[in-house]
Amino acid sequence: MIITSHALIDIEKCFKVEAGPGAGKTEFLINHIKNVLHNSKRLDKTRKIACITYTNVAAQTIVSRLGKGASNRVEVSTIHSFLYKHVVRPYLHFISSEYDVNLKKVRGHDDFFINRKYVYDWLDGKEFEALKGKFNRKSLKFIFYEALKEWLLSIRCTCDNDRVFYICDNKKALQNNKNQRTRIPNETLLILSNYLLELKKIYWKNGKLDHNDILFFSYILIEKYPFILEILRAKFPYIYVDEYQDTNPIQTFILERIREKETIVGVIGDRAQSIYSFQGAMPTLFDSFHVDANCEFTIEENHRSTKKIISLLNAVRSDIMQKGVDSTIEGENIVLVIGDRNDAFRMAYDCCGGVLQSLSRDNTTANALKKDFEETSMNTKLLNKFEESDSDDYRRQRIWSFIQAVELSFNNNYKEALKKIEWIFSNENNSRKAAIASLSKLLLYYKDFCNKMLIDFYHTICSITGLKLTGFREGNAKKFYDSTPYKSLAICVDIVDDTSSHITIHKAKGAEYDNVIVFNDELKSFLLSPNLQTNEEHRIIYVALSRARKRLFLYLEDLSKEEEKTIKTKYKYIKVIRL
């Protein structure tokens, strides 16, 4: 059924809404929640609406648009935060001994990180005594560690046939040496894969939980203790999930179990914008979310882009034909620039009067553009060097948490900033108050350390917060702190709502910009033969194109005359410029 973003639907039925980019999905969700708040008889002080979003930024957007009056009646959060608060934190003690979780050390959850000591302890286990030859455990520690680390960083949790487990992407087990690339063989990875849970237990013994662990424990707890589902249903008679195409099998399993009775579950998404397979997302899960035929809706509007940009979006997909809400805005031709990357950016930049957002497929390209045009450089290996140089986990983790908190604060994300450091003061009567006080002082003295070395930041922390951190002797740690500028590490902080003019396409998901230039090596194949159904790289490009409101530039290093003719014939509104 075709609806508009302002449509009101039955509040007591599960629903599925598919809508393309710029269709007003958030507007629809906000209006629906307000409709439920106004008309539902199943809400009270203890029974709320749960709204699940994919990012903290999206959650903040919805909260602000709902207004203060809804804050006590609607809980807006990411799926991981929701499950941690309502499943893992209250019930993990049921299974903590079985999985060696040190509950006293658990301080929430964060991104997975590589701890060399934990990895070495894992490799020292009896399970790996059988590893012989070139890829024995000694060589994995010292010769092929970088390949092993990249493989482990791809770890994620999934489920299949009533079983939950951890897997890694074997394609990531790659290491660049001076003259060759070395890959850890699959037979070695298979042995390692069988014991990934043992590695996770080492982290859990130290109180370290990541986002995948929240899914893992949620699955187990709900399976072993079904009463948890009853409690969730009692708390949340309505659960709405935005960006449902980005869910993975475990998230889907939990939501399907919840909606078996009582709770109304509604989902909103777009299969053409499913770009998180590396996190286990599967666009087919959106298709398999079944509702009554009269509760399946499509929004064909596009409130964002010009007619020419919408024409391109429609040309590469067939399931939804978007219609511009303001049909009078024809817009400029889309420009396909051939030549040098930096020259292409400069040309587009000048055309747009200096207002231009670059969207790149990978961090390498985005960071190179930052370096060339913003005079900043993110050293992606610096954090690894930080860990290797400073083996004192207690000191290093606290310093890094303070750096994250400071930089998040300057991006107006105070909630996340406090989350980064509140755990440090867990032994105090009021940890949040202590965290606020310390962060406030650091921000006040920012000018005193921001242009100095990391050692100066260390001394500032010790003097301002009163924390007793280990001092330095001569060695790698002291050399690193003495020679590394604070700003070099500050650049490495992952700011989700990156304000740079050069970011990755994945970071731009959900955002929009007046003028966009897209850098993606698969762009040529996309234009010649688009396939959003099965090719995720093409879906990534589609997401990038759909961020533009007014002007859109596409970049290719080279293009044959025959290919140019094909593209011009297929897309009448694309103009090719060769530099």
NUTOR-68970 format. One record per residue (C-alpha): residue number from 1; residue in one letter; x, y, z. Coordinates in steps of 0.05 Angstrom, whole numbers, plus 5000, padded with zeros to 4 digits. Layout:
BEGIN
<NUM "a" <X Y Z>>
...
***
This chain:
BEGIN
<1 "m" <5000 5000 5000>>
<2 "i" <5027 5069 4981>>
<3 "i" <5025 5121 5036>>
<4 "t" <5057 5188 5050>>
<5 "s" <5106 5205 5106>>
<6 "h" <5048 5241 5142>>
<7 "a" <5000 5181 5140>>
<8 "l" <4970 5154 5205>>
<9 "i" <4962 5078 5209>>
<10 "d" <4930 5029 5259>>
<11 "i" <4970 5033 5323>>
<12 "e" <4950 4964 5347>>
<13 "k" <4978 4924 5288>>
<14 "c" <5050 4904 5270>>
<15 "f" <5073 4939 5207>>
<16 "k" <5129 4944 5157>>
<17 "v" <5146 5008 5119>>
<18 "e" <5195 5010 5061>>
<19 "a" <5218 5077 5037>>
<20 "g" <5276 5102 4995>>
<21 "p" <5326 5157 5014>>
<22 "g" <5297 5224 5032>>
<23 "a" <5227 5195 5037>>
<24 "g" <5214 5221 5107>>
<25 "k" <5222 5155 5145>>
<26 "t" <5240 5192 5209>>
<27 "e" <5182 5239 5199>>
<28 "f" <5134 5180 5192>>
<29 "l" <5163 5147 5255>>
<30 "i" <5157 5211 5296>>
<31 "n" <5085 5221 5274>>
<32 "h" <5067 5149 5290>>
<33 "i" <5098 5151 5359>>
<34 "k" <5060 5215 5374>>
<35 "n" <4996 5182 5349>>
<36 "v" <5008 5123 5397>>
<37 "l" <5022 5170 5455>>
<38 "h" <4958 5207 5443>>
<39 "n" <4911 5148 5430>>
<40 "s" <4938 5085 5463>>
<41 "k" <4906 5058 5526>>
<42 "r" <4963 5010 5540>>
<43 "l" <5014 5060 5564>>
<44 "d" <5026 5083 5635>>
<45 "k" <5084 5102 5681>>
<46 "t" <5115 5032 5675>>
<47 "r" <5095 5016 5603>>
<48 "k" <5132 5054 5549>>
<49 "i" <5146 5056 5475>>
<50 "a" <5214 5030 5454>>
<51 "c" <5245 5061 5392>>
<52 "i" <5307 5025 5366>>
<53 "t" <5354 5062 5320>>
<54 "y" <5420 5042 5288>>
<55 "t" <5465 5098 5315>>
<56 "n" <5469 5143 5375>>
<57 "v" <5464 5203 5329>>
<58 "a" <5398 5178 5301>>
<59 "a" <5373 5166 5372>>
<60 "q" <5389 5237 5392>>
<61 "t" <5354 5264 5330>>
<62 "i" <5289 5227 5346>>
<63 "v" <5292 5248 5420>>
<64 "s" <5299 5321 5401>>
<65 "r" <5242 5318 5350>>
<66 "l" <5195 5283 5398>>
<67 "g" <5205 5338 5449>>
<68 "k" <5213 5339 5525>>
<69 "g" <5142 5317 5538>>
<70 "a" <5154 5248 5508>>
<71 "s" <5220 5234 5543>>
<72 "n" <5188 5196 5601>>
<73 "r" <5143 5155 5556>>
<74 "v" <5189 5136 5499>>
<75 "e" <5256 5101 5506>>
<76 "v" <5300 5115 5445>>
<77 "s" <5366 5077 5439>>
<78 "t" <5409 5032 5396>>
<79 "i" <5393 4958 5398>>
<80 "h" <5457 4944 5438>>
<81 "s" <5441 4996 5491>>
<82 "f" <5370 4971 5495>>
<83 "l" <5391 4898 5505>>
<84 "y" <5446 4916 5554>>
<85 "k" <5398 4956 5597>>
<86 "h" <5339 4908 5597>>
<87 "v" <5370 4839 5586>>
<88 "v" <5445 4835 5599>>
<89 "r" <5456 4881 5658>>
<90 "p" <5398 4854 5701>>
<91 "y" <5405 4780 5684>>
<92 "l" <5478 4766 5665>>
<93 "h" <5492 4741 5735>>
<94 "f" <5450 4679 5718>>
<95 "i" <5504 4654 5670>>
<96 "s" <5566 4694 5691>>
<97 "s" <5602 4635 5723>>
<98 "e" <5588 4591 5662>>
<99 "y" <5622 4641 5616>>
<100 "d" <5676 4667 5664>>
<101 "v" <5647 4738 5666>>
<102 "n" <5677 4781 5721>>
<103 "l" <5615 4822 5738>>
<104 "k" <5653 4867 5786>>
<105 "k" <5695 4893 5729>>
<106 "v" <5640 4901 5676>>
<107 "r" <5629 4975 5660>>
<108 "g" <5580 4975 5602>>
<109 "h" <5601 4957 5531>>
<110 "d" <5643 4987 5476>>
<111 "d" <5675 4971 5409>>
<112 "f" <5718 4908 5406>>
<113 "f" <5792 4922 5412>>
<114 "i" <5855 4880 5406>>
<115 "n" <5894 4870 5470>>
<116 "r" <5960 4837 5454>>
<117 "k" <5966 4805 5523>>
<118 "y" <5897 4774 5517>>
<119 "v" <5913 4747 5448>>
<120 "y" <5979 4718 5471>>
<121 "d" <5945 4685 5531>>
<122 "w" <5895 4655 5483>>
<123 "l" <5948 4628 5436>>
<124 "d" <5985 4597 5496>>
<125 "g" <5925 4552 5509>>
<126 "k" <5931 4477 5502>>
<127 "e" <5883 4479 5443>>
<128 "f" <5937 4507 5397>>
<129 "e" <5994 4461 5414>>
<130 "a" <5977 4423 5351>>
<131 "l" <5993 4483 5306>>
<132 "k" <6057 4464 5271>>
<133 "g" <6098 4488 5212>>
<134 "k" <6102 4559 5185>>
<135 "f" <6039 4582 5221>>
<136 "n" <6052 4556 5291>>
<137 "r" <6031 4596 5351>>
<138 "k" <6100 4628 5359>>
<139 "s" <6099 4654 5288>>
<140 "l" <6027 4678 5297>>
<141 "k" <6051 4719 5357>>
<142 "f" <6112 4751 5325>>
<143 "i" <6114 4742 5249>>
<144 "f" <6041 4741 5227>>
<145 "y" <6011 4780 5284>>
<146 "e" <5985 4836 5240>>
<147 "a" <5946 4787 5197>>
<148 "l" <5919 4752 5259>>
<149 "k" <5899 4819 5288>>
<150 "e" <5861 4841 5225>>
<151 "w" <5825 4774 5225>>
<152 "l" <5805 4780 5298>>
<153 "l" <5781 4852 5287>>
<154 "s" <5728 4823 5239>>
<155 "i" <5697 4781 5294>>
<156 "r" <5622 4782 5300>>
<157 "c" <5567 4743 5333>>
<158 "t" <5513 4706 5294>>
<159 "c" <5463 4649 5303>>
<160 "d" <5441 4590 5262>>
<161 "n" <5399 4528 5277>>
<162 "d" <5386 4547 5349>>
<163 "r" <5460 4560 5361>>
<164 "v" <5497 4625 5375>>
<165 "f" <5571 4632 5359>>
<166 "y" <5628 4678 5338>>
<167 "i" <5658 4680 5269>>
<168 "c" <5712 4719 5233>>
<169 "d" <5721 4739 5160>>
<170 "n" <5778 4695 5133>>
<171 "k" <5791 4745 5077>>
<172 "k" <5816 4794 5130>>
<173 "a" <5873 4749 5153>>
<174 "l" <5921 4786 5108>>
<175 "q" <5988 4819 5122>>
<176 "n" <6027 4866 5077>>
<177 "n" <6102 4853 5080>>
<178 "k" <6156 4890 5042>>
<179 "n" <6149 4855 4976>>
<180 "q" <6090 4808 4985>>
<181 "r" <6023 4797 5019>>
<182 "t" <6018 4738 5067>>
<183 "r" <5952 4705 5083>>
<184 "i" <5941 4658 5141>>
<185 "p" <5916 4593 5109>>
<186 "n" <5843 4572 5120>>
<187 "e" <5863 4507 5154>>
<188 "t" <5899 4547 5209>>
<189 "l" <5840 4596 5214>>
<190 "l" <5792 4537 5222>>
<191 "i" <5829 4513 5283>>
<192 "l" <5831 4584 5312>>
<193 "s" <5756 4593 5296>>
<194 "n" <5737 4533 5338>>
<195 "y" <5763 4569 5400>>
<196 "l" <5741 4640 5390>>
<197 "l" <5696 4633 5451>>
<198 "e" <5759 4619 5493>>
<199 "l" <5788 4685 5470>>
<200 "k" <5724 4721 5488>>
<201 "k" <5726 4690 5558>>
<202 "i" <5794 4722 5570>>
<203 "y" <5763 4790 5555>>
<204 "w" <5702 4774 5599>>
<205 "k" <5747 4754 5658>>
<206 "n" <5774 4825 5653>>
<207 "g" <5704 4856 5650>>
<208 "k" <5709 4874 5576>>
<209 "l" <5643 4869 5537>>
<210 "d" <5634 4893 5466>>
<211 "h" <5572 4903 5423>>
<212 "n" <5575 4831 5396>>
<213 "d" <5578 4804 5467>>
<214 "i" <5513 4840 5483>>
<215 "l" <5479 4802 5426>>
<216 "f" <5512 4737 5447>>
<217 "f" <5489 4741 5520>>
<218 "s" <5420 4768 5502>>
<219 "y" <5408 4708 5457>>
<220 "i" <5429 4658 5510>>
<221 "l" <5391 4692 5566>>
<222 "i" <5326 4696 5527>>
<223 "e" <5332 4623 5505>>
<224 "k" <5348 4597 5575>>
<225 "y" <5301 4643 5613>>
<226 "p" <5237 4658 5573>>
<227 "f" <5209 4698 5630>>
<228 "i" <5254 4755 5606>>
<229 "l" <5210 4760 5544>>
<230 "e" <5149 4767 5588>>
<231 "i" <5182 4824 5626>>
<232 "l" <5201 4859 5561>>
<233 "r" <5130 4853 5535>>
<234 "a" <5103 4881 5600>>
<235 "k" <5151 4941 5597>>
<236 "f" <5143 4955 5522>>
<237 "p" <5075 4943 5490>>
<238 "y" <5103 4978 5428>>
<239 "i" <5172 4970 5396>>
<240 "y" <5191 5006 5332>>
<241 "v" <5256 4993 5294>>
<242 "d" <5286 5043 5246>>
<243 "e" <5335 5021 5191>>
<244 "y" <5312 4949 5198>>
<245 "q" <5351 4929 5136>>
<246 "d" <5414 4935 5179>>
<247 "t" <5393 4884 5231>>
<248 "n" <5429 4817 5238>>
<249 "p" <5400 4747 5252>>
<250 "i" <5407 4753 5328>>
<251 "q" <5371 4820 5331>>
<252 "t" <5316 4792 5285>>
<253 "f" <5310 4730 5329>>
<254 "i" <5299 4771 5392>>
<255 "l" <5248 4818 5359>>
<256 "e" <5210 4759 5330>>
<257 "r" <5207 4726 5398>>
<258 "i" <5182 4790 5431>>
<259 "r" <5126 4799 5381>>
<260 "e" <5099 4729 5388>>
<261 "k" <5046 4758 5433>>
<262 "e" <5023 4823 5463>>
<263 "t" <5077 4871 5439>>
<264 "i" <5066 4909 5373>>
<265 "v" <5130 4912 5331>>
<266 "g" <5136 4959 5272>>
<267 "v" <5197 4964 5226>>
<268 "i" <5220 5016 5176>>
<269 "g" <5275 5008 5125>>
<270 "d" <5301 5004 5054>>
<271 "r" <5334 4940 5028>>
<272 "a" <5372 4982 4977>>
<273 "q" <5409 5016 5034>>
<274 "s" <5433 4953 5069>>
<275 "i" <5508 4964 5074>>
<276 "y" <5530 4931 5138>>
<277 "s" <5542 4858 5119>>
<278 "f" <5609 4862 5156>>
<279 "q" <5568 4869 5219>>
<280 "g" <5522 4811 5200>>
<281 "a" <5466 4852 5168>>
<282 "m" <5425 4815 5116>>
<283 "p" <5375 4852 5071>>
<284 "t" <5335 4788 5065>>
<285 "l" <5315 4795 5138>>
<286 "f" <5275 4857 5119>>
<287 "d" <5237 4816 5067>>
<288 "s" <5224 4760 5116>>
<289 "f" <5191 4805 5168>>
<290 "h" <5119 4785 5154>>
<291 "v" <5057 4827 5171>>
<292 "d" <4985 4828 5148>>
<293 "a" <4979 4849 5075>>
<294 "n" <4943 4913 5094>>
<295 "c" <4999 4931 5143>>
<296 "e" <5055 4932 5091>>
<297 "f" <5068 5002 5066>>
<298 "t" <5112 5039 5016>>
<299 "i" <5131 5113 5015>>
<300 "e" <5150 5137 4946>>
<301 "e" <5165 5209 4964>>
<302 "n" <5233 5243 4961>>
<303 "h" <5237 5307 5001>>
<304 "r" <5312 5315 4992>>
<305 "s" <5340 5316 4922>>
<306 "t" <5330 5351 4855>>
<307 "k" <5292 5318 4798>>
<308 "k" <5356 5299 4762>>
<309 "i" <5386 5265 4823>>
<310 "i" <5320 5228 4835>>
<311 "s" <5321 5206 4762>>
<312 "l" <5389 5174 4773>>
<313 "l" <5365 5139 4837>>
<314 "n" <5304 5113 4800>>
<315 "a" <5346 5090 4740>>
<316 "v" <5387 5042 4783>>
<317 "r" <5330 5009 4821>>
<318 "s" <5263 4981 4801>>
<319 "d" <5226 4965 4865>>
<320 "i" <5211 5037 4886>>
<321 "m" <5201 5095 4838>>
<322 "q" <5210 5158 4878>>
<323 "k" <5173 5223 4864>>
<324 "g" <5201 5290 4881>>
<325 "v" <5156 5327 4929>>
<326 "d" <5175 5394 4897>>
<327 "s" <5173 5377 4823>>
<328 "t" <5194 5447 4803>>
<329 "i" <5267 5437 4825>>
<330 "e" <5300 5409 4762>>
<331 "g" <5371 5417 4788>>
<332 "e" <5439 5416 4754>>
<333 "n" <5465 5359 4712>>
<334 "i" <5503 5305 4749>>
<335 "v" <5577 5313 4733>>
<336 "l" <5622 5253 4721>>
<337 "v" <5695 5277 4729>>
<338 "i" <5752 5237 4697>>
<339 "g" <5824 5248 4717>>
<340 "d" <5865 5262 4780>>
<341 "r" <5828 5254 4846>>
<342 "n" <5851 5319 4878>>
<343 "d" <5840 5359 4815>>
<344 "a" <5769 5330 4811>>
<345 "f" <5755 5353 4882>>
<346 "r" <5782 5423 4869>>
<347 "m" <5740 5430 4806>>
<348 "a" <5676 5408 4842>>
<349 "y" <5694 5451 4902>>
<350 "d" <5699 5513 4858>>
<351 "c" <5634 5497 4822>>
<352 "c" <5598 5494 4890>>
<353 "g" <5627 5557 4918>>
<354 "g" <5668 5521 4970>>
<355 "v" <5610 5480 4999>>
<356 "l" <5625 5407 4982>>
<357 "q" <5622 5341 5019>>
<358 "s" <5666 5284 4996>>
<359 "l" <5641 5213 5009>>
<360 "s" <5692 5157 5001>>
<361 "r" <5687 5081 5002>>
<362 "d" <5744 5073 5051>>
<363 "n" <5780 5109 5107>>
<364 "t" <5845 5110 5068>>
<365 "t" <5815 5156 5014>>
<366 "a" <5776 5198 5064>>
<367 "n" <5838 5209 5107>>
<368 "a" <5881 5225 5046>>
<369 "l" <5832 5279 5026>>
<370 "k" <5832 5305 5098>>
<371 "k" <5907 5309 5096>>
<372 "d" <5909 5344 5029>>
<373 "f" <5853 5393 5040>>
<374 "e" <5844 5401 5115>>
<375 "e" <5917 5395 5137>>
<376 "t" <5900 5338 5184>>
<377 "s" <5922 5267 5181>>
<378 "m" <5893 5207 5217>>
<379 "n" <5947 5156 5230>>
<380 "t" <5906 5092 5232>>
<381 "k" <5965 5054 5261>>
<382 "l" <5978 5102 5318>>
<383 "l" <5929 5069 5366>>
<384 "n" <5964 5002 5355>>
<385 "k" <6030 5035 5368>>
<386 "f" <6000 5066 5431>>
<387 "e" <5980 4998 5457>>
<388 "e" <6047 4966 5439>>
<389 "s" <6088 5022 5470>>
<390 "d" <6049 5028 5535>>
<391 "s" <6037 4958 5564>>
<392 "d" <6006 4988 5627>>
<393 "d" <5932 4975 5611>>
<394 "y" <5909 5013 5673>>
<395 "r" <5944 5077 5653>>
<396 "r" <5934 5072 5577>>
<397 "q" <5860 5057 5579>>
<398 "r" <5846 5115 5625>>
<399 "i" <5886 5164 5584>>
<400 "w" <5852 5142 5520>>
<401 "s" <5783 5147 5553>>
<402 "f" <5798 5218 5574>>
<403 "i" <5821 5236 5503>>
<404 "q" <5756 5208 5475>>
<405 "a" <5715 5246 5526>>
<406 "v" <5749 5312 5511>>
<407 "e" <5741 5306 5436>>
<408 "l" <5669 5281 5439>>
<409 "s" <5653 5341 5483>>
<410 "f" <5680 5389 5430>>
<411 "n" <5632 5355 5382>>
<412 "n" <5575 5370 5430>>
<413 "n" <5565 5297 5447>>
<414 "y" <5568 5303 5522>>
<415 "k" <5527 5241 5536>>
<416 "e" <5577 5196 5500>>
<417 "a" <5635 5235 5530>>
<418 "l" <5613 5220 5601>>
<419 "k" <5601 5147 5584>>
<420 "k" <5674 5142 5564>>
<421 "i" <5701 5163 5632>>
<422 "e" <5646 5149 5683>>
<423 "w" <5673 5078 5693>>
<424 "i" <5739 5107 5717>>
<425 "f" <5705 5134 5779>>
<426 "s" <5662 5073 5794>>
<427 "n" <5691 5067 5864>>
<428 "e" <5666 5136 5884>>
<429 "n" <5597 5148 5915>>
<430 "n" <5574 5189 5855>>
<431 "s" <5613 5167 5794>>
<432 "r" <5574 5211 5746>>
<433 "k" <5586 5273 5788>>
<434 "a" <5660 5257 5792>>
<435 "a" <5663 5246 5716>>
<436 "i" <5628 5312 5702>>
<437 "a" <5675 5350 5749>>
<438 "s" <5738 5319 5717>>
<439 "l" <5714 5331 5646>>
<440 "s" <5695 5403 5661>>
<441 "k" <5764 5417 5688>>
<442 "l" <5798 5384 5628>>
<443 "l" <5757 5426 5580>>
<444 "l" <5776 5488 5620>>
<445 "y" <5850 5472 5614>>
<446 "y" <5846 5448 5541>>
<447 "k" <5891 5503 5515>>
<448 "d" <5945 5481 5564>>
<449 "f" <5954 5412 5533>>
<450 "c" <5922 5410 5463>>
<451 "n" <5985 5434 5427>>
<452 "k" <6033 5396 5471>>
<453 "m" <6057 5324 5477>>
<454 "l" <6018 5266 5507>>
<455 "i" <6062 5269 5569>>
<456 "d" <6034 5338 5584>>
<457 "f" <5963 5311 5579>>
<458 "y" <5983 5255 5627>>
<459 "h" <6008 5306 5678>>
<460 "t" <5944 5347 5669>>
<461 "i" <5901 5286 5683>>
<462 "c" <5940 5269 5746>>
<463 "s" <5936 5339 5774>>
<464 "i" <5864 5354 5756>>
<465 "t" <5829 5287 5771>>
<466 "g" <5872 5263 5828>>
<467 "l" <5881 5195 5794>>
<468 "k" <5943 5157 5814>>
<469 "l" <5972 5134 5748>>
<470 "t" <6038 5098 5742>>
<471 "g" <6098 5142 5725>>
<472 "f" <6149 5130 5671>>
<473 "r" <6218 5099 5668>>
<474 "e" <6263 5100 5608>>
<475 "g" <6234 5056 5553>>
<476 "n" <6184 5052 5497>>
<477 "a" <6126 5081 5537>>
<478 "k" <6164 5144 5557>>
<479 "k" <6190 5153 5486>>
<480 "f" <6119 5148 5459>>
<481 "y" <6090 5198 5510>>
<482 "d" <6148 5247 5500>>
<483 "s" <6145 5246 5424>>
<484 "t" <6071 5239 5407>>
<485 "p" <6029 5303 5403>>
<486 "y" <5962 5301 5438>>
<487 "k" <5928 5322 5373>>
<488 "s" <5955 5261 5336>>
<489 "l" <5915 5215 5382>>
<490 "a" <5856 5263 5385>>
<491 "i" <5847 5256 5309>>
<492 "c" <5839 5181 5319>>
<493 "v" <5777 5189 5362>>
<494 "d" <5718 5160 5324>>
<495 "i" <5668 5217 5321>>
<496 "v" <5605 5186 5292>>
<497 "d" <5577 5253 5271>>
<498 "d" <5642 5272 5237>>
<499 "t" <5641 5345 5218>>
<500 "s" <5697 5338 5167>>
<501 "s" <5684 5352 5094>>
<502 "h" <5716 5284 5079>>
<503 "i" <5683 5223 5109>>
<504 "t" <5666 5151 5090>>
<505 "i" <5600 5133 5058>>
<506 "h" <5583 5090 5119>>
<507 "k" <5590 5149 5165>>
<508 "a" <5545 5191 5120>>
<509 "k" <5488 5141 5126>>
<510 "g" <5426 5180 5148>>
<511 "a" <5457 5248 5133>>
<512 "e" <5446 5296 5075>>
<513 "y" <5487 5351 5043>>
<514 "d" <5476 5405 4991>>
<515 "n" <5533 5383 4947>>
<516 "v" <5568 5316 4944>>
<517 "i" <5626 5284 4907>>
<518 "v" <5631 5208 4909>>
<519 "f" <5696 5168 4908>>
<520 "n" <5686 5093 4898>>
<521 "d" <5727 5045 4855>>
<522 "e" <5663 5006 4837>>
<523 "l" <5628 5068 4808>>
<524 "k" <5642 5049 4735>>
<525 "s" <5610 4980 4742>>
<526 "f" <5552 5011 4780>>
<527 "l" <5537 5060 4724>>
<528 "l" <5544 5009 4669>>
<529 "s" <5506 4952 4703>>
<530 "p" <5474 4970 4770>>
<531 "n" <5454 4912 4816>>
<532 "l" <5426 4934 4883>>
<533 "q" <5394 4866 4896>>
<534 "t" <5457 4825 4908>>
<535 "n" <5516 4872 4903>>
<536 "e" <5530 4908 4968>>
<537 "e" <5584 4952 4936>>
<538 "h" <5530 4980 4890>>
<539 "r" <5484 4992 4950>>
<540 "i" <5540 5031 4983>>
<541 "i" <5545 5075 4921>>
<542 "y" <5469 5084 4920>>
<543 "v" <5472 5109 4992>>
<544 "a" <5526 5159 4973>>
<545 "l" <5488 5186 4913>>
<546 "s" <5425 5195 4953>>
<547 "r" <5458 5241 5005>>
<548 "a" <5459 5299 4956>>
<549 "r" <5406 5353 4957>>
<550 "k" <5428 5400 4901>>
<551 "r" <5491 5380 4863>>
<552 "l" <5523 5312 4853>>
<553 "f" <5593 5297 4827>>
<554 "l" <5620 5227 4811>>
<555 "y" <5694 5212 4804>>
<556 "l" <5730 5160 4760>>
<557 "e" <5804 5156 4748>>
<558 "d" <5794 5133 4676>>
<559 "l" <5737 5118 4627>>
<560 "s" <5741 5094 4555>>
<561 "k" <5705 5131 4500>>
<562 "e" <5659 5072 4489>>
<563 "e" <5641 5069 4563>>
<564 "e" <5629 5144 4563>>
<565 "k" <5581 5137 4504>>
<566 "t" <5543 5081 4540>>
<567 "i" <5536 5122 4604>>
<568 "k" <5513 5185 4567>>
<569 "t" <5461 5144 4528>>
<570 "k" <5435 5111 4591>>
<571 "y" <5435 5173 4635>>
<572 "k" <5416 5236 4595>>
<573 "y" <5427 5280 4656>>
<574 "i" <5500 5260 4667>>
<575 "k" <5554 5307 4640>>
<576 "v" <5625 5280 4632>>
<577 "i" <5685 5326 4644>>
<578 "r" <5755 5302 4629>>
<579 "l" <5810 5339 4666>>
***
